[in-house]
């Protein structure tokens, strides 16, 4: 069972299309993920495989908390005061000149009117959406808008909404969940997000089988796919 | 919907997580923590744990803590015997490891875990890793050609699990591999039992 991870370069797509059953992605929006997932599936099709044989996983970072406010406070308590040094970068993402001195103020109406998602950074759209919700600059940063994957902070149903929205938009077959804290964060996800996903009928109640292939919903395969090596067996 | 999670430093993703309340700063070499995390994931029906790797020491430990110091295959071998359902995916570099070693280790993990092993195939261009192997960094086309040789070396040449008349020395479910490709040769014959997988394809919504 082969996984690949990273951006969809022609080299990686060529390898993934032929061999991979799992593709772990770093994507920021549903639109970007839909387009990238389609590229990965097309790479599999081009190699003569069924696109459903490659599962596309979007990374997501999580902080489970009773409220968004509580989650943000907990994140800031762990990271320490790293926000001031990131204010100017946030400004660049929003096309604004932001100074660290106003870190505890939300963006003004004038700033919000002028702000746009700078195309140089794929995370800008998320930063802009959070800014429009009225959070202070410090709180915008505590939302994890400058991080390795999209971050969701708050109660279980908010996190479940994110996953369900992406899944139902066919932006991902699944998710690579990266909690804020390794042990308590994963416990919180399992206790507060998984039951909601199950209740909504978008996540299985139990394991389908006992092998990784079965649990990824993949057909049996042993060794190299004969469709890749034996032209007589190419099915499509 | 399928979920997977990460087995990394066992601190968490937040900068400074290694010194957060309730986190043991020694977690970066704690197999016990990796087992606890994997069992939690199993409780949540997660399909896989993903263990990244970087075969050199990285800086930045003040914020991120130490990570990726333990050999991923040994770590997952331990986790395999303490869990029963969750998949075990480890990063393995195609650039510096010999195909035979890679294939042998992942096959062993697959057998030990009863069919739960996954290989995250990566190419490596980091000079710090190259230095640990005493080799220069290969150019891009060479790096991306290498994985195809490694994948090929796991191709079974026998009919798995099917006894052929006159082949009485082949154990049921064992296959041999023999492969030679370009610069890299994998000429050894290995005997490994096949982990059988029932083909059962659930609908998209139930996954």
Interface residues (C-beta under 8 A of the other chain):
Chain A: X1 X2 X3 X4 X5 X6 X11 X12 X14 X15 X18 X19 X20 X21 X22 X24 X55 X57 X61 X75 X78 X79 X80 X82 X147 X148 X163 X164 X167 X173 X174 X175 X176 X177 X178 X179 X180 X181 X182 X183 X184 X185 X186 X187 X189 X190 X194 X197 X201 X202 X203 X204 X205 X206 X207 X208 X209 X210 X211 X212 X213 X214 X215 X216 X217 X219 X220 X221 X222 X223 X224 X229
Chain B: X1 X2 X3 X4 X5 X6 X8 X9 X10 X11 X12 X13 X14 X15 X16 X17 X20 X22 X23 X27 X33 X36 X37 X40 X41 X43 X44 X45 X46 X47 X48 X50 X84 X85 X87 X88 X89 X91 X114 X115 X116 X117 X118 X119 X120 X121 X122 X140 X144 X147 X148 X151 X152 X154 X155 X156 X160 X175 X177 X194 X195 X196 X197 X198 X199 X200 X201 X202 X205 X206 X207
